[in-house]
Amino acid sequence: MAPNTTPSSGNASPNLSVLDAPLVSAVHPTAARRPVDAVTVQGENAVYTDETITSKFYNRGADVVAQEGGRYVITPTVTPFEFRTQRKVSRTGYVASPCITDF
């Protein structure tokens, strides 16, 4: 049987594979912290308070019923949704676990 040459993270060989390298992730410029009020949507469906942002959305669709003779009856539908989110940005972080090389 031929040896397995596929890179793996099993630490089975003395040489580290690309999967065993430490994780390095650059921070994208759009992920930078900005003031809370940097972006504001002005519209009839968005309401801002000091604690929350509430927005309304209307999902427009249709119900289709097939009838005899290849005819269809289409009835428009509207489903309202209301979304609310907290304005305070929760803390997030990057958690890196150490690589275990000794068993």
Helices and strands as residue ranges (DSSP letters): G 18-20, G 29-31, E 46-48, E 52-66, G 68-70, E 72-86
